[in-house]
Amino acid sequence: KATTSLLTAELVNNVLIDGLSVSLDTTYNQQINIALISFTSETALAQKAAAHLEGQTLTLTVGHEGTAKFALPDYSDEGTLKSDLHYTMDFNTAKLTYTGDINSATLKMKQVLNADAVVLSYLTFDARVEAESPIIKNSLLTASGKAHLGDMKVEIKANHDTELAGALSGTLSNSIHALVKAYEVVLDFQNKGNAKVSLADTLSAKLDLQNDYSVNLNQDLQHINTMALVKLNQYKISYNFTAENNQAETGIYAAVDSEANLEFLTVPISIPELAVPIIDFKTPAINDINLYEHTGLKHLLTSTEQTVDVDAKIVYKKSSFAVGSLVSEASFKSSIVNLNVNAEVSAEDDLVIRIGAVSASVFDGLKAKIDGTDRKSV
């Protein structure tokens, strides 16, 4: 037991040994009082642990219970804590269960974990965590996994979903799937989020995010893909990249897309007369100027809705004769011009090179077409 002007604490331990059983009870109580800042707190914790051996089975249990509260001049909170752990094992098996519960004004959380294992056979687990707080409306995390020695397989899955509240509201979602077998690896990660930020009564911003990865590797197929998306109000950009190898071909594929709305440029603006310091000069006032029309953008862009799409790929097509052909394609699309380019090199009988390009546009000067073929005997 300890006592000072600021702190009073007491710790008590009781141990009981009865044959092949052992139990331990622990209690802890604490009080803090800091008058200078008007801070007070009280904490009480209790733990009960027991171990018992019967035959070849060992059993272990641990339980916690606690309460805590504190107070400041402008804020106070109190909460409870409770958790239980149960573990049993023998020469061949082991099992674990755990539950936890936290309850307070700032955080509410529930936890559950189960695990089961058999020596030289398998291991499984599953977990669940739920949480709430003033800025988190709800949050849920689930996870499970299994490792099987006989199948030579390990698999893990996890999902996390969160809903935000307050000035920053929205949802966040994440998932993971991993599978490893003797001749195959599969990985999949998905991340999504959307949020709304309220900056003022009439001003807000909406944000969408996505970022995914996937991998699949086996004897017949090797595939890797990643994609991402960012969207802020009416503006969006995304990309997608894929690399793949299979028995027929090997290729790399890429795409980038974007969108923008320039409608705000059509709203007339006015700039008042401004005095230039030091020199006796004033800039003239500008009234009701439309940037979209007066700067000539309406003739260049043709529309306030702007999109740009870029796609490209390069593919090697395999042949049972270890020569094959190489094909590449690329395209660019916008409101001003569309461009397509392609090329191919093949050598089945002769070496053949083909090149082609075509562009289309609202402007005649940007229209063109090219075709070419070259053949050589090998």
Summary of the structure (lengths in Angstrom):
residues: 378
radius of gyration: 33.8
end to end distance: 95.5
largest distance: 101.8
contacts: 1023
relative contact order: 0.05
helix: 5%
strand: 74%
